[in-house]
Amino acid sequence: MVLGGWSTRVGPTDEEVAGHSSLATVTKEEREARLGATDDTYAFENARAVQLHRLRALEAALDAQTTDLLDSIGLDRGWRCLEVGAGGGSIADWLCHRVAPEGTVLATDLDTSVLGELSRPNLEVRVHDVPKGRPTGGRV
């Protein structure tokens, strides 16, 4: 990953995870079977032991720029927002506070296990595999 001209790697590779029994909680085949995600359809390894760490690192690196951009377009109360690829939910949470009380946020991701832990009255979380089309179901 390249961030602002700096080359950065966030989280371990599949090989590094496989080399540490405490981190190898999900095999590549299990992930593909459970999530329908393959290396061709999902950008990052989602082994449970490293998932939250990876998501928090991405938030730390990118959230300030994202919220600055959203501020610059005038995001305010009452807006209806869609966040695709919401990951750990930090931006969805920020959006919920910003558009409340009348506004709503629909946050989607292929794996909503971390995102689904957010509880906001104006937040809806859905599973979404972007290449396959629209989000499925309702709140998880």
N, C-alpha and C positions, 0 to 999 in steps of 0.2 A: 504494500500500500504506500502511496506517496502522498504526504500531507505537507502542503505549502513548501514544496521543494525538498523536504526531508524524506528520506526513505525510511519507513517504519514497518516493523512486523509486530502485529498484535496477536498474542497467544501462540501456543505451540503448534507445530505441524502435526499431521496425522501420524507421522513416523515417531515424533517425540511423545505423543500421547500413548501410542502403542507400546513404547518402551518403558512406561511407568504404569505398573499395574493399578495403582491407586487412581490414575487418571483415565484409564481405559475402561470407562463404564459402558460405552456403547460402541459396538463395532460399526464399521462403515456399512456393512450389509444390513444390520439392525436399523440404523438410521434411515437408510433408503427404504426399508420395508415399512417402518413406522410413519415416516414423514412424507414419503413419496419424493424425497429430495435426493438427488445424486450430486456428484462432484460437478456435473454439467449444469445443474439447476440451482445450486445453493452456494453462495460465495465463501462461506466459512465453515470450518469444522464445528459441529454443535455438540461435542461430547459434554455431557452434563457438568462434569467437574470443572471444565474450563469456560463454559458458556457465560456464566455471570461475570467472571473476571474479564473476558474479552469484551462483553457489552459495556461494562463500566469503563474500560480503557478507551473504547471508542467514544463514549459520552464525554469523558474528560478531554479528549483531543478535539472533538468537533462541536459540542453543544454551544459553546460561546459564539462561534461563527454562525451557527444555525439560528440561534435566538436573535442575534444582531440583524440577520437578514430578515427574519420575520418581523422584527420591530420596524425595519426600514420600509416595509410595504404597508404598514399601518394596521396590522392585525389588532383587533379590538373586541370588546364585548359583542356578543350576538353572532359572531362568525360561526359557520359550519366548516369543520376542518377534516381532512382525510390525511392520515399519515400512513404511507405504504412502506413496509419494512421498518416497523416501529421498534424492533429489537427489545431493549430493556425498558422502554417506556418513558425515559426522561423527558423527551420532547413532547410526547403525548400528555404527560403530567403537566408540563409547562403550558401547553396549549389549553388544557382544561381550566387552569387557573386564569389564563389570559382572556378567554372567551366567556367565562362564567358571568352571570348565572344563566343567561339565555342561550348561549352558544353551546355547540356540541362538538365532540371529537370522535371520529371513527378511526381506530388504530388497527392496522393489519400487519400480519407477519406470517411466514410459513410455519414457524414454531412460536406459539404464544405462551409457552410455559412460564417464562419470566414476566412477560407483558401482562398475562392474565392475573398476576398478583396485585395489580393496581386496582384501586377501588375509588372511583369518582362518580358522582351522580350524572355527570354529563359526558361520560366515556363509554363507548361501545368497542369491544375487542372482537375481532374476527380472524379466523385462519384465512390466509390468502396466498395462493401460489400464482404469482403474477402471470407467467406464461400460459396458465390454464384459464385465465379470465377473471371474473368477478369473485369477490370474497364469499365464503360460505358461511351459513349459519348465523347465530347471534353471539351474545356474550359467552365466553368460555369460563 
